Each structure stands twice: as structure tokens, then as C-alpha cells.
Amino acid sequence: YFNLLLGGDEFFDNLAKNTNSYATLRQNVINKHDSYWSPVSIDEMKAYVGIEIYMSIYDLPETNDYFLADLIKCPIVQQAMTWGRYKKINQYFHVSDPTGIQ
């Protein structure tokens, strides 16, 4: 249902493309390669959006609390993505076409 509710794979494909384009654009603007970045896939984008929805429902004091196994157990988040990957996707997340051409 989650996939259908948000428009199917096309929606997540657009999010992934726009996020990847924005990451490339930002790195070109500052003329520095982000060695920790790798292009986001459709499956990772689904996980990211799912984590964002989960975080909006299950509130914790800090975002990284969802990823800390010792503090509070959030296995659904911890199994979906690492804290480092979440931060990178969050850094470059872009819904619209960053070039303005769509």
C-alpha cells in the first residue's frame, strides 16, 4: 500500500533522480567530490521516506537516537539504513528537479 499511496515506483524514481542530480550539482558548485556519497537507489529512497514517516509518528529526542542500538531499539530503522547513509541522503534530498528543467 505504501508504494501505491505515494505514486508507485515512478515517484521514488523521480526522488532518487532529483536527489542524485542535486548531489552532483552541489559537489560541482563547491568544486569538491564528496567521497562519502554514492547515488541513491529507488529502494534506498523508499527506505528513506519510510524512515521519515516513522520518525514523524514515533518521536525521539534526537534523529540519531533511531539508529543507536544501545539506547532505544528501533530495529525497523536500523535494519533499513545506517546512520551515515541516512545523513548523506538527508543532506542531498531533493524533491524537485534541481536544474529547473523537468
ABEGO torsion letter per residue (X at the ends): XAAAAAGEAAAAAAAAAAAAAAAAAAAAAAGBBBAABBBBBAAAAAAAAAAAAAAAABBBABAAAAABAAABBBAAAAAABBAAAAAAAAAABBABBAAGBX
